[in-house]
Amino acid sequence: MPLLLALIGGCREDDPSDGSDTDAGTSSGEEPLSLPAVGVLGDWCPSNQPSTTLSVNIGVERTCEETIGEGPVVKYDVAGHSIDMLKAGQSWSSEQDSLEVWWVPGSIGGDILAVSGSLEVLSVSESQAVFRYEFVRDDGQPYAGEATVLICRPDPPGCS
């Protein structure tokens, strides 16, 4: 049973292969967990927004056409931003910016708004970006790490 719980709960932060940030702290006293250091990002146009929203999904390997595997995954949505605006050094916080952080426990559960979160762009190329992320689930469990995500460009770009 402990092995099953470890597999479900994600990787511990002291596993150097998981892309985690070992300096991440938390006020809850719990050790931060991390997600697999892969993901995908793209622009989308929510029905209630006049401009694009940048959506960064961390924790599940994907191609631009399909998901490979199942969650858990964390989704960061940054209203008013797009792929073309990404640059190293940018950061957002759910407490200060137009950032929403959604925890998706797996293919069975629905999206759950995280208590708090932050996202920082470490580097950007034409095909991928590297992010540092932190968030706290609704049950108080913190997560922190780094992930390299695939950039999926929309066709056509932008909202109409």
VENJOWO-V545715 format. One record per helix or strand. SS is the DSSP state (H for helix, E for strand). FROM is the first residue (numbers start at 1). LEN is the number of residues. If there is no record, write none. Layout:
BEGIN
ss from len
SS FROM LEN
SS FROM LEN
END
This chain:
BEGIN
ss from len
H 2 8
E 11 2
H 16 3
E 33 2
E 38 7
E 53 6
E 61 2
E 67 2
E 73 7
H 83 3
E 91 3
E 99 6
E 111 3
E 116 9
E 128 9
E 142 11
END
